[in-house]
Amino acid sequence: MTKSSLLLDADVTIDFHRLGYWKGILANCSLYVGSVVADEVQYYEDAEKRKIIIDLRLYVSINEITELSASTEEMSMVSEELKDANLGLDAGELAMYSYPQNQRNS
């Protein structure tokens, strides 16, 4: 059976952890995360306001998720192409649109 592929942003990654879905998603999907998101996601707060650490770099290092990156040039090119759309993209979202096609299809 082929696993579904998911490209995760920071909010979804944090929600998957907070809601207890992370292990199931990890087991059943091929997960991709951008470098910006891997750096941005650090923890979530549980119901008692305790910080629960999220270490995406660990998952990357053991090949459980794939990290994608875009060069400054690629991000600049996409930013220029999308400037008239006024989408208000943050750095992570812009990077997601900038990943080279060969990374997205691997």
C-alpha positions as CSV (number, residue, x, y, z in Angstrom):
1,M,0.0,0.0,0.0
2,T,1.3,3.4,-1.0
3,K,1.4,6.0,1.8
4,S,-0.2,9.4,1.3
5,S,2.2,12.3,1.2
6,L,1.7,15.3,3.5
7,L,3.6,18.6,3.4
8,L,3.2,20.0,6.9
9,D,3.1,23.5,8.0
10,A,3.9,24.6,11.6
11,D,0.3,24.9,12.9
12,V,-0.8,21.5,11.5
13,T,2.3,19.8,13.0
14,I,1.7,21.3,16.4
15,D,-2.0,20.4,16.3
16,F,-1.2,16.8,15.3
17,H,1.0,16.6,18.4
18,R,-1.4,18.4,20.7
19,L,-4.4,16.3,19.6
20,G,-2.5,13.0,19.8
21,Y,-2.5,12.2,16.1
22,W,1.3,12.5,15.5
23,K,2.2,8.8,15.9
24,G,-0.7,7.7,13.6
25,I,0.1,10.2,11.0
26,L,3.8,9.3,11.2
27,A,3.1,5.6,10.8
28,N,0.6,6.0,7.9
29,C,1.9,8.9,5.8
30,S,5.1,10.0,4.1
31,L,5.7,13.3,5.9
32,Y,7.5,16.3,4.5
33,V,8.5,19.5,6.4
34,G,10.2,22.6,5.2
35,S,13.4,23.8,6.8
36,V,11.6,26.9,8.1
37,V,9.0,24.8,9.7
38,A,11.6,22.4,11.2
39,D,13.2,25.4,12.9
40,E,10.0,27.1,13.8
41,V,8.1,24.2,15.5
42,Q,9.6,23.7,19.0
43,Y,6.8,22.9,21.5
44,Y,3.1,23.0,22.3
45,E,1.3,23.6,25.6
46,D,-0.8,20.9,27.0
47,A,-4.1,21.4,29.0
48,E,-2.1,22.2,32.1
49,K,0.0,24.8,30.2
50,R,3.2,22.6,30.3
51,K,5.5,23.0,27.4
52,I,5.8,19.7,25.5
53,I,8.9,19.6,23.2
54,I,8.6,18.8,19.5
55,D,11.9,17.9,17.9
56,L,11.3,17.7,14.2
57,R,15.1,17.6,13.6
58,L,15.2,14.2,15.4
59,Y,12.6,12.8,13.0
60,V,14.6,14.2,10.1
61,S,17.8,12.7,11.4
62,I,16.3,9.2,11.7
63,N,14.6,9.5,8.3
64,E,11.0,9.4,9.6
65,I,10.2,12.7,7.9
66,T,11.8,14.4,4.9
67,E,13.1,18.0,5.2
68,L,12.7,20.1,2.1
69,S,14.6,23.4,1.5
70,A,14.4,26.2,-1.0
71,S,17.3,28.5,-1.9
72,T,17.1,32.2,-1.4
73,E,17.0,32.5,-5.2
74,E,14.0,30.1,-5.5
75,M,12.1,31.9,-2.7
76,S,12.8,35.3,-4.3
77,M,11.6,34.1,-7.7
78,V,8.3,32.7,-6.2
79,S,7.9,35.8,-4.1
80,E,8.2,38.0,-7.3
81,E,5.7,35.7,-9.1
82,L,3.2,35.9,-6.3
83,K,3.6,39.6,-5.3
84,D,0.5,40.8,-7.1
85,A,-1.7,38.1,-5.4
86,N,-1.2,39.8,-2.0
87,L,-1.4,36.5,-0.2
88,G,0.4,37.6,2.9
89,L,2.5,34.5,3.0
90,D,4.9,34.0,6.0
91,A,8.4,32.6,5.4
92,G,7.3,29.0,5.9
93,E,4.4,29.3,3.5
94,L,6.6,31.0,0.9
95,A,9.2,28.3,1.2
96,M,6.6,25.6,0.7
97,Y,5.7,27.1,-2.7
98,S,9.4,27.4,-3.6
99,Y,10.6,23.8,-3.2
100,P,12.0,22.6,-6.4
101,Q,9.8,20.1,-8.2
102,N,12.4,17.3,-7.8
103,Q,12.2,17.6,-4.0
104,R,8.4,17.5,-4.0
105,N,8.3,14.3,-6.1
106,S,10.9,12.3,-4.2
